[in-house]
Amino acid sequence: MAAMDYRKYITIDSGTRSGKPCIKGSRITVGDVLDYLAAGMSVERIIREHRNLTEEGIRAALAYAADIQRRLATGTLV
């Protein structure tokens, strides 16, 4: 399975949410999305409550988190 290119959906801007990675077009961070999912919210509910989010944006947040975890585990995170 090919990894999603999350860079199309995730932005990091020092002027937005203190430079935390956010879903493009929103102020919602990757961490926010992960917290919602970990709390048991469905993708549909997250999108319903945050209309500027899409399913692709949520999947990008997961792909970003997976990439960070993989890079931490292999020592390649710089």
Residue frames relative to the residue before (quaternion, step in Angstrom):
aa qw qx qy qz dx dy dz
M 1.0000 0.0000 0.0000 0.0000 0.00 0.00 0.00
A 0.3835 -0.7322 0.5183 0.2195 3.57 -0.84 0.98
A 0.4769 -0.6686 0.4936 0.2862 3.54 -1.04 0.83
M 0.5045 -0.6394 0.4917 0.3080 3.53 -1.12 0.71
D 0.3817 -0.6878 0.5624 0.2550 3.58 -1.09 0.71
Y 0.1759 -0.8403 0.5075 0.0732 3.55 0.17 1.33
R 0.5220 0.6641 -0.4099 0.3441 3.61 1.18 -0.37
K 0.5832 0.5725 -0.3693 0.4425 3.59 1.23 -0.36
Y 0.7785 0.3599 -0.1428 0.4941 3.57 1.18 -0.59
I 0.7186 0.4003 -0.2264 0.5217 3.61 1.20 -0.44
T 0.0452 -0.7885 0.6132 0.0169 3.56 -0.93 0.91
I 0.1485 -0.7483 0.6387 0.1006 3.53 -1.24 0.56
D 0.0847 0.7876 -0.5946 0.1377 3.53 -0.53 1.28
S 0.4750 -0.7090 0.4423 0.2758 3.56 -0.64 1.10
G 0.6852 0.4896 -0.2829 0.4590 3.60 1.17 -0.48
T 0.7009 0.4030 -0.2554 0.5302 3.58 1.28 -0.08
R 0.8526 -0.0963 0.0139 0.5134 3.55 -0.74 1.15
S 0.6399 -0.5812 0.3035 0.4007 3.56 0.98 0.97
G 0.6988 -0.5026 0.2677 0.4329 3.56 1.06 0.72
K 0.4109 0.6900 -0.4919 0.3362 3.58 1.22 0.30
P 0.5520 -0.6020 0.4451 0.3671 3.60 -1.09 0.60
C 0.0834 -0.8095 0.5810 -0.0128 3.56 -0.79 1.12
I 0.5358 -0.5604 0.5091 0.3737 3.50 -1.32 0.35
K 0.5396 -0.6528 0.4291 0.3139 3.57 -0.79 1.08
G 0.8079 0.2505 -0.2102 0.4902 3.54 -0.97 0.93
S 0.7429 0.3085 -0.2063 0.5571 3.57 1.27 0.17
R 0.4285 -0.6477 0.5476 0.3113 3.52 -1.35 -0.02
I 0.4502 0.6823 -0.4471 0.3633 3.56 1.27 0.32
T 0.3153 -0.7810 0.5130 0.1657 3.56 -0.65 1.13
V 0.6500 -0.4685 0.4228 0.4234 3.51 -1.36 0.27
G 0.6435 0.5342 -0.3159 0.4480 3.58 0.97 -0.85
D 0.6078 0.5413 -0.3510 0.4630 3.59 1.05 -0.74
V 0.6698 0.5014 -0.2981 0.4594 3.56 0.85 -1.00
L 0.6590 0.5022 -0.3137 0.4637 3.58 0.91 -0.87
D 0.6365 0.5234 -0.3253 0.4639 3.59 1.01 -0.79
Y 0.6388 0.5220 -0.3298 0.4589 3.60 0.95 -0.85
L 0.6819 0.4803 -0.2897 0.4696 3.57 0.87 -0.94
A 0.6585 0.5130 -0.3098 0.4553 3.59 0.95 -0.85
A 0.6583 0.5007 -0.2998 0.4756 3.58 1.15 -0.61
G 0.6040 -0.6050 0.3360 0.3954 3.57 1.30 -0.02
M 0.4214 0.6917 -0.4872 0.3266 3.59 1.22 0.18
S 0.4110 -0.6868 0.5381 0.2641 3.55 -1.03 0.76
V 0.6433 -0.5005 0.4061 0.4132 3.54 -1.26 0.39
E 0.6432 0.5366 -0.3209 0.4420 3.58 0.95 -0.88
R 0.6714 0.4880 -0.3044 0.4673 3.59 0.92 -0.84
I 0.6232 0.5327 -0.3438 0.4578 3.59 0.97 -0.81
I 0.6713 0.4860 -0.2940 0.4761 3.58 0.90 -0.91
R 0.6420 0.5266 -0.3250 0.4527 3.58 0.98 -0.80
E 0.7319 0.4246 -0.2304 0.4805 3.59 0.97 -0.85
H 0.7549 0.2157 -0.1281 0.6060 3.58 1.25 -0.40
R 0.2047 -0.8610 0.4550 0.0990 3.53 0.36 1.29
N 0.6459 0.5098 -0.3382 0.4567 3.59 1.18 -0.33
L 0.5842 0.5407 -0.3848 0.4673 3.60 1.27 0.12
T 0.1735 -0.7518 0.6265 0.1110 3.52 -1.26 0.56
E 0.6594 -0.4760 0.3857 0.4357 3.54 -1.27 0.21
E 0.6306 0.5337 -0.3337 0.4541 3.59 1.01 -0.78
G 0.6425 0.5246 -0.3178 0.4593 3.59 1.01 -0.80
I 0.6515 0.5001 -0.3078 0.4802 3.56 1.02 -0.79
R 0.6513 0.4936 -0.3152 0.4825 3.59 0.97 -0.79
A 0.6188 0.5374 -0.3403 0.4610 3.58 1.08 -0.70
A 0.6184 0.5317 -0.3458 0.4640 3.60 1.02 -0.74
L 0.6549 0.4961 -0.3059 0.4810 3.59 0.98 -0.80
A 0.6556 0.5072 -0.3115 0.4646 3.58 0.95 -0.85
Y 0.6265 0.5270 -0.3291 0.4706 3.59 1.03 -0.79
A 0.6729 0.4935 -0.2960 0.4647 3.59 0.86 -0.95
A 0.6441 0.5151 -0.3211 0.4656 3.59 0.99 -0.78
D 0.6461 0.5165 -0.3168 0.4642 3.57 1.00 -0.83
I 0.6454 0.5076 -0.3217 0.4714 3.60 0.94 -0.86
Q 0.6546 0.5083 -0.3154 0.4622 3.61 0.90 -0.90
R 0.6544 0.5129 -0.3088 0.4619 3.58 0.92 -0.91
R 0.6823 0.4815 -0.2877 0.4690 3.59 0.93 -0.89
L 0.6177 0.5202 -0.3484 0.4758 3.61 1.07 -0.62
A 0.6770 0.5153 -0.2895 0.4385 3.56 0.94 -0.93
T 0.7428 0.3829 -0.2190 0.5036 3.58 1.10 -0.67
G 0.4878 -0.6940 0.4122 0.3325 3.57 1.30 -0.03
T 0.5390 0.6414 -0.3998 0.3718 3.57 1.19 0.41
L 0.4748 0.6510 -0.4589 0.3743 3.60 1.21 0.21
V 0.0842 -0.8121 0.5773 0.0102 3.53 -0.67 1.13
